[in-house]
Amino acid sequence: MNAAAPNLAPLNRTLDQELAALVRGASFECLVCGEFVLHVHGALACPECRSIVGEGQNVPDVELPSVEQAG
């Protein structure tokens, strides 16, 4: 017996979709390294890889805690 396979939606998302999920708060995962991000002064920052995501041209200069300090 050969059952018809259901249509499966792809699970991988585009970078734009991942970034939109991160900015709206649906995801807390850094797009670069996969660690949790911090919400700091209107931007999202990763203490592990030091990447910062902010809207517009005014990304704040953020002093992130080092990984050694955090844990």
C-alpha positions as CSV (number, residue, x, y, z in Angstrom):
1,M,0.0,0.0,0.0
2,N,1.3,3.4,-1.0
3,A,-0.2,6.2,1.0
4,A,-0.1,9.7,-0.5
5,A,2.5,11.8,1.2
6,P,1.1,15.1,2.6
7,N,2.5,18.3,1.4
8,L,5.2,19.4,3.8
9,A,6.1,23.0,4.2
10,P,9.8,23.6,4.3
11,L,11.1,24.3,7.8
12,N,14.1,26.5,6.8
13,R,13.4,30.2,6.7
14,T,15.2,32.9,4.8
15,L,17.5,35.3,6.5
16,D,14.9,38.1,6.2
17,Q,12.3,35.9,7.9
18,E,14.8,35.1,10.7
19,L,15.7,38.8,11.2
20,A,12.0,39.8,11.3
21,A,11.4,37.1,13.9
22,L,14.3,38.3,16.0
23,V,13.3,42.0,15.8
24,R,9.7,41.4,16.7
25,G,10.7,39.2,19.7
26,A,9.5,35.8,18.3
27,S,13.1,34.5,18.4
28,F,15.8,35.1,21.0
29,E,18.6,33.4,19.0
30,C,21.6,35.2,17.5
31,L,21.6,34.8,13.7
32,V,25.4,34.5,13.7
33,C,26.3,32.1,16.5
34,G,22.9,30.8,17.8
35,E,23.4,32.0,21.4
36,F,20.7,34.0,23.2
37,V,20.6,37.8,22.5
38,L,20.2,40.6,24.9
39,H,17.9,43.6,24.5
40,V,20.1,46.6,25.2
41,H,19.3,50.3,24.5
42,G,16.8,49.6,21.6
43,A,19.1,47.1,19.9
44,L,19.6,43.3,20.1
45,A,23.2,42.3,21.0
46,C,24.9,38.9,21.4
47,P,27.4,38.7,24.2
48,E,29.1,35.7,22.6
49,C,30.0,36.9,19.1
50,R,29.4,40.6,19.8
51,S,27.1,41.1,16.9
52,I,24.5,43.9,17.2
53,V,21.2,44.3,15.4
54,G,19.4,47.7,15.4
55,E,16.9,49.5,13.3
56,G,18.0,52.4,11.2
57,Q,21.4,54.1,11.1
58,N,21.5,54.8,14.8
59,V,22.9,51.6,16.3
60,P,24.0,52.4,19.9
61,D,27.5,51.9,21.1
62,V,26.8,49.1,23.6
63,E,29.1,47.8,26.3
64,L,28.3,44.1,26.4
65,P,29.1,41.9,29.3
66,S,31.8,39.3,28.5
67,V,31.1,35.7,28.5
68,E,33.4,35.2,31.5
69,Q,31.4,37.8,33.5
70,A,28.1,36.2,32.5
71,G,28.8,32.7,33.5
